[in-house]
Amino acid sequence: MARPRPLLGLLAGTAAGLIATGAMQVVRAARARKAEGADEAATTDPVLPYVVGAAVGGVYGLLAEYVEDAPAGFGTAYGLAATTLLEQDSASAGDKPVPATASPLVYGAVLIGARALLAAGAKAAAARRDRGRPGRRRGGAPTRSSR
């Protein structure tokens, strides 16, 4: 396994969590419109899912930096586990969660894909930046000749 990059994992996971939450909200809104009609498809709090999605994504980003099997099932296992736990918590608080099996799968798959793309892009940008600096090793540590 490559050397862990916790800050990159956290940032990429948080951004991916926002993207994945947006995708999950689209699936839920479409499902609610189909089930209840177009007038009742609005959610009560549009910000909270994004805050929770970003936090769950950040946790996944950190986890993915240290555990090789984190993206198992292309994120569907993590997405199911995270959203099931969150929906159970909201159900015990008295909220009525929208029952959907597809939306956690969408969240997990989009989270894994977006995090992988964001992390790979950041890694490639760092490699391009370091390539232009003489006397630097991979990882940015100076060599003896450049001190």
Backbone as CSV, one residue per row, in Angstrom:
resi,resn,N_x,N_y,N_z,CA_x,CA_y,CA_z,C_x,C_y,C_z
1,MET,0.846,-1.191,0.000,0.000,0.000,0.000,0.885,1.246,0.000
2,ALA,0.420,2.254,-0.706,1.163,3.515,-0.779,1.116,4.232,0.565
3,ARG,2.031,5.154,0.716,2.106,5.941,1.950,0.802,6.730,2.149
4,PRO,0.177,6.644,3.330,-1.085,7.354,3.574,-0.914,8.871,3.515
5,ARG,-1.907,9.534,2.989,-1.956,10.994,2.911,-3.253,11.440,3.579
6,PRO,-3.263,11.554,4.911,-4.524,11.815,5.616,-5.223,13.121,5.232
7,LEU,-4.485,14.201,5.039,-5.119,15.468,4.688,-5.762,15.384,3.305
8,LEU,-5.039,14.809,2.358,-5.590,14.626,1.014,-6.824,13.722,1.075
9,GLY,-6.747,12.644,1.860,-7.884,11.744,2.000,-9.096,12.446,2.580
10,LEU,-8.871,13.252,3.609,-9.969,13.982,4.247,-10.603,14.980,3.283
11,LEU,-9.778,15.763,2.597,-10.302,16.778,1.679,-11.005,16.150,0.482
12,ALA,-10.380,15.135,-0.119,-11.004,14.464,-1.263,-12.281,13.754,-0.836
13,GLY,-12.271,13.129,0.330,-13.467,12.455,0.825,-14.600,13.424,1.119
14,THR,-14.277,14.579,1.687,-15.295,15.584,1.992,-15.922,16.123,0.706
15,ALA,-15.086,16.458,-0.262,-15.609,16.941,-1.544,-16.420,15.853,-2.240
16,ALA,-15.931,14.626,-2.206,-16.663,13.516,-2.817,-17.977,13.267,-2.090
17,GLY,-17.991,13.461,-0.777,-19.224,13.312,-0.012,-20.282,14.324,-0.434
18,LEU,-19.864,15.541,-0.729,-20.801,16.556,-1.220,-21.364,16.168,-2.590
19,ILE,-20.487,15.696,-3.460,-20.921,15.269,-4.796,-21.867,14.075,-4.688
20,ALA,-21.505,13.103,-3.855,-22.325,11.899,-3.691,-23.674,12.230,-3.065
21,THR,-23.701,13.182,-2.133,-24.969,13.581,-1.523,-25.873,14.230,-2.558
22,GLY,-25.300,15.032,-3.429,-26.093,15.620,-4.510,-26.708,14.557,-5.394
23,ALA,-25.921,13.541,-5.744,-26.445,12.442,-6.559,-27.538,11.678,-5.814
24,MET,-27.316,11.439,-4.528,-28.302,10.714,-3.730,-29.594,11.536,-3.605
25,GLN,-29.480,12.849,-3.455,-30.666,13.701,-3.344,-31.476,13.694,-4.640
26,VAL,-30.795,13.623,-5.786,-31.494,13.551,-7.064,-32.311,12.263,-7.136
27,VAL,-31.707,11.145,-6.728,-32.417,9.862,-6.734,-33.610,9.914,-5.787
28,ARG,-33.406,10.445,-4.599,-34.503,10.526,-3.617,-35.622,11.446,-4.095
29,ALA,-35.270,12.576,-4.690,-36.292,13.503,-5.168,-37.105,12.868,-6.291
30,ALA,-36.444,12.186,-7.199,-37.150,11.507,-8.286,-38.079,10.434,-7.731
31,ARG,-37.602,9.718,-6.758,-38.415,8.660,-6.149,-39.605,9.256,-5.398
32,ALA,-39.403,10.357,-4.690,-40.490,10.998,-3.952,-41.527,11.583,-4.906
33,ARG,-41.076,12.190,-6.012,-42.007,12.733,-7.010,-42.861,11.631,-7.605
34,LYS,-42.227,10.513,-7.889,-42.950,9.390,-8.489,-43.973,8.815,-7.508
35,ALA,-43.609,8.769,-6.230,-44.488,8.164,-5.231,-45.584,9.102,-4.738
36,GLU,-45.262,10.382,-4.563,-46.192,11.303,-3.914,-46.735,12.395,-4.815
37,GLY,-46.148,12.612,-5.943,-46.553,13.722,-6.791,-45.529,14.836,-6.709
38,ALA,-45.477,15.670,-7.717,-44.435,16.688,-7.845,-44.492,17.746,-6.752
39,ASP,-45.656,18.029,-6.191,-45.769,19.096,-5.196,-45.144,18.742,-3.856
40,GLU,-45.079,17.469,-3.494,-44.617,17.078,-2.173,-43.185,16.549,-2.167
41,ALA,-42.436,16.773,-3.227,-41.103,16.194,-3.351,-40.021,16.999,-2.630
42,ALA,-40.320,18.187,-2.123,-39.306,19.014,-1.468,-38.941,18.439,-0.097
43,THR,-37.666,18.541,0.273,-37.234,18.091,1.590,-37.392,19.221,2.583
44,THR,-37.434,18.875,3.865,-37.640,19.898,4.881,-36.378,20.703,5.155
45,ASP,-35.218,20.083,5.137,-33.961,20.783,5.405,-32.970,20.457,4.302
46,PRO,-32.763,21.360,3.345,-31.891,21.053,2.216,-30.393,21.055,2.551
47,VAL,-29.981,21.633,3.664,-28.559,21.750,3.983,-28.045,20.541,4.772
48,LEU,-28.848,20.044,5.678,-28.409,18.971,6.566,-27.872,17.730,5.841
49,PRO,-28.525,17.229,4.786,-27.962,16.060,4.106,-26.557,16.302,3.555
50,TYR,-26.294,17.527,3.114,-24.973,17.838,2.570,-23.909,17.906,3.666
51,VAL,-24.280,18.429,4.821,-23.348,18.471,5.952,-22.999,17.055,6.388
52,VAL,-24.026,16.232,6.536,-23.801,14.834,6.943,-23.041,14.081,5.856
53,GLY,-23.417,14.289,4.608,-22.733,13.617,3.495,-21.264,13.995,3.403
54,ALA,-20.952,15.259,3.644,-19.553,15.700,3.629,-18.779,15.066,4.777
55,ALA,-19.396,15.000,5.952,-18.721,14.384,7.113,-18.487,12.898,6.885
56,VAL,-19.494,12.199,6.391,-19.356,10.764,6.120,-18.317,10.544,5.021
57,GLY,-18.297,11.414,4.023,-17.292,11.321,2.963,-15.885,11.567,3.482
58,GLY,-15.741,12.546,4.384,-14.434,12.814,4.983,-13.922,11.625,5.773
59,VAL,-14.822,10.990,6.519,-14.436,9.785,7.270,-13.996,8.692,6.304
60,TYR,-14.750,8.522,5.220,-14.360,7.516,4.230,-13.006,7.859,3.615
61,GLY,-12.782,9.136,3.315,-11.497,9.539,2.727,-10.325,9.191,3.617
62,LEU,-10.460,9.418,4.922,-9.412,9.022,5.874,-9.261,7.510,5.918
63,LEU,-10.389,6.812,5.980,-10.372,5.352,6.031,-9.683,4.765,4.795
64,ALA,-9.985,5.323,3.638,-9.421,4.815,2.388,-7.908,4.988,2.317
65,GLU,-7.374,5.956,3.032,-5.926,6.157,3.036,-5.195,5.076,3.842
66,TYR,-5.878,4.462,4.782,-5.228,3.507,5.676,-5.678,2.057,5.477
67,VAL,-6.832,1.826,4.890,-7.369,0.469,4.727,-7.521,0.178,3.242
68,GLU,-6.823,-0.848,2.758,-6.851,-1.168,1.333,-8.221,-1.596,0.840
69,ASP,-8.982,-2.287,1.679,-10.279,-2.824,1.257,-11.424,-1.839,1.429
70,ALA,-11.137,-0.600,1.722,-12.207,0.384,1.951,-13.145,0.518,0.754
71,PRO,-12.648,0.539,-0.493,-13.584,0.686,-1.609,-14.237,-0.623,-2.062
72,ALA,-14.373,-1.608,-1.184,-14.968,-2.896,-1.543,-16.363,-2.694,-2.121
73,GLY,-16.638,-3.406,-3.200,-17.945,-3.286,-3.845,-18.166,-1.923,-4.463
74,PHE,-17.103,-1.239,-4.803,-17.109,0.116,-5.356,-17.936,1.047,-4.493
75,GLY,-17.772,0.917,-3.181,-18.381,1.848,-2.245,-19.797,1.529,-1.828
76,THR,-20.387,0.518,-2.436,-21.775,0.226,-2.096,-21.899,-0.281,-0.664
77,ALA,-20.929,-1.049,-0.191,-20.982,-1.538,1.193,-20.879,-0.366,2.165
78,TYR,-19.947,0.538,1.930,-19.796,1.703,2.810,-21.028,2.597,2.734
79,GLY,-21.537,2.836,1.531,-22.722,3.670,1.366,-23.939,3.090,2.068
80,LEU,-24.138,1.781,1.935,-25.265,1.129,2.614,-25.125,1.219,4.127
81,ALA,-23.930,0.921,4.622,-23.711,0.936,6.072,-23.912,2.345,6.639
82,ALA,-23.302,3.330,6.006,-23.380,4.705,6.518,-24.801,5.245,6.469
83,THR,-25.470,5.103,5.338,-26.808,5.670,5.233,-27.825,4.883,6.051
84,THR,-27.639,3.586,6.188,-28.542,2.805,7.035,-28.426,3.257,8.484
85,LEU,-27.205,3.438,8.960,-27.019,3.920,10.327,-27.616,5.310,10.520
86,LEU,-27.403,6.187,9.559,-27.935,7.547,9.671,-29.457,7.561,9.605
87,GLU,-30.041,6.742,8.741,-31.497,6.703,8.638,-32.116,6.083,9.887
88,GLN,-31.447,5.095,10.479,-31.952,4.515,11.723,-31.930,5.559,12.823
89,ASP,-30.892,6.369,12.851,-30.786,7.426,13.861,-31.882,8.458,13.675
90,SER,-32.157,8.847,12.433,-33.206,9.835,12.203,-34.580,9.242,12.467
91,ALA,-34.766,7.945,12.224,-36.053,7.308,12.500,-36.312,7.261,13.999
92,SER,-35.241,7.041,14.793,-35.427,7.010,16.237,-35.675,8.416,16.791
93,ALA,-35.280,9.442,16.054,-35.522,10.819,16.485,-36.921,11.291,16.105
94,GLY,-37.673,10.452,15.386,-39.045,10.795,15.043,-39.218,11.292,13.622
95,ASP,-38.142,11.481,12.862,-38.267,11.898,11.470,-38.718,10.712,10.634
96,LYS,-39.333,11.000,9.520,-39.776,9.935,8.626,-38.799,9.863,7.452
97,PRO,-37.851,8.916,7.467,-36.906,8.841,6.360,-37.572,8.291,5.104
98,VAL,-37.086,8.709,3.959,-37.588,8.180,2.702,-36.965,6.810,2.498
99,PRO,-37.760,5.746,2.496,-37.179,4.423,2.322,-36.702,4.249,0.886
100,ALA,-35.452,3.979,0.717,-34.880,3.799,-0.614,-33.650,2.930,-0.506
101,THR,-33.597,1.924,-1.346,-32.415,1.080,-1.376,-31.413,1.611,-2.387
102,ALA,-31.900,2.240,-3.426,-31.009,2.701,-4.491,-30.159,3.885,-4.060
103,SER,-30.696,4.801,-3.252,-29.945,6.011,-2.942,-28.661,5.744,-2.151
104,PRO,-28.612,4.818,-1.168,-27.318,4.541,-0.533,-26.313,3.909,-1.491
105,LEU,-26.812,3.105,-2.418,-25.916,2.509,-3.411,-25.340,3.584,-4.324
106,VAL,-26.181,4.526,-4.707,-25.720,5.656,-5.526,-24.706,6.474,-4.740
107,TYR,-25.020,6.767,-3.462,-24.096,7.547,-2.630,-22.733,6.862,-2.564
108,GLY,-22.725,5.575,-2.265,-21.460,4.845,-2.129,-20.662,4.820,-3.414
109,ALA,-21.324,4.516,-4.514,-20.619,4.423,-5.793,-20.063,5.782,-6.223
110,VAL,-20.861,6.836,-6.086,-20.397,8.177,-6.470,-19.295,8.643,-5.521
111,LEU,-19.430,8.342,-4.227,-18.405,8.720,-3.250,-17.057,8.109,-3.620
112,ILE,-17.032,6.814,-3.891,-15.779,6.122,-4.205,-15.187,6.659,-5.506
113,GLY,-16.025,6.786,-6.526,-15.531,7.268,-7.816,-15.003,8.687,-7.744
114,ALA,-15.757,9.571,-7.108,-15.335,10.976,-7.011,-14.074,11.115,-6.162
115,ARG,-13.995,10.383,-5.038,-12.810,10.466,-4.184,-11.578,9.972,-4.926
116,ALA,-11.729,8.875,-5.663,-10.592,8.337,-6.419,-10.120,9.336,-7.476
117,LEU,-11.061,9.966,-8.182,-10.678,10.956,-9.195,-10.034,12.190,-8.580
118,LEU,-10.609,12.686,-7.493,-10.043,13.868,-6.837,-8.656,13.588,-6.265
119,ALA,-8.486,12.432,-5.615,-7.186,12.084,-5.032,-6.144,11.866,-6.121
120,ALA,-6.540,11.203,-7.219,-5.599,10.978,-8.320,-5.200,12.297,-8.970
121,GLY,-6.153,13.204,-9.110,-5.843,14.519,-9.673,-4.892,15.303,-8.795
122,ALA,-5.111,15.257,-7.491,-4.217,15.961,-6.560,-2.826,15.349,-6.567
123,LYS,-2.768,14.032,-6.647,-1.471,13.348,-6.687,-0.721,13.689,-7.978
124,ALA,-1.438,13.732,-9.104,-0.804,14.076,-10.380,-0.320,15.524,-10.374
125,ALA,-1.089,16.419,-9.796,-0.680,17.822,-9.718,0.575,17.971,-8.859
126,ALA,0.634,17.227,-7.748,1.824,17.274,-6.890,3.043,16.719,-7.615
127,ALA,2.838,15.667,-8.395,3.958,15.082,-9.149,4.463,16.055,-10.208
128,ARG,3.555,16.745,-10.895,3.963,17.750,-11.890,4.715,18.893,-11.228
129,ARG,4.232,19.311,-10.059,4.885,20.408,-9.339,6.289,19.996,-8.899
130,ASP,6.430,18.780,-8.370,7.725,18.316,-7.890,8.692,18.004,-9.024
131,ARG,8.180,17.655,-10.200,9.036,17.319,-11.338,9.880,18.509,-11.764
132,GLY,9.351,19.707,-11.596,10.072,20.904,-12.007,11.072,21.414,-10.990
133,ARG,11.196,20.783,-9.840,12.107,21.241,-8.790,13.342,20.351,-8.739
134,PRO,14.495,20.867,-9.091,15.703,20.046,-8.999,16.088,19.812,-7.536
135,GLY,16.702,18.666,-7.271,17.175,18.369,-5.927,16.074,17.936,-4.982
136,ARG,14.944,17.496,-5.518,13.839,17.037,-4.681,13.594,15.548,-4.931
137,ARG,13.361,14.837,-3.863,12.968,13.438,-3.978,11.469,13.371,-4.108
138,ARG,10.987,12.190,-4.490,9.544,11.970,-4.515,9.018,12.135,-3.095
139,GLY,8.005,12.923,-2.920,7.488,13.193,-1.584,7.917,14.556,-1.078
140,GLY,8.814,15.232,-1.802,9.163,16.587,-1.468,10.346,16.772,-0.531
141,ALA,10.980,15.713,-0.027,12.113,15.866,0.878,13.358,16.265,0.088
142,PRO,14.119,17.245,0.551,15.323,17.657,-0.176,16.391,16.568,-0.139
143,THR,17.160,16.490,-1.233,18.290,15.565,-1.271,19.492,16.227,-0.621
144,ARG,20.541,15.449,-0.380,21.746,16.008,0.252,22.373,17.103,-0.588
145,SER,22.352,16.924,-1.916,23.007,17.901,-2.787,22.274,19.238,-2.817
146,SER,21.004,19.272,-2.440,20.269,20.539,-2.490,20.251,21.278,-1.167
147,ARG,20.887,20.745,-0.138,20.881,21.419,1.181,21.900,22.468,1.266
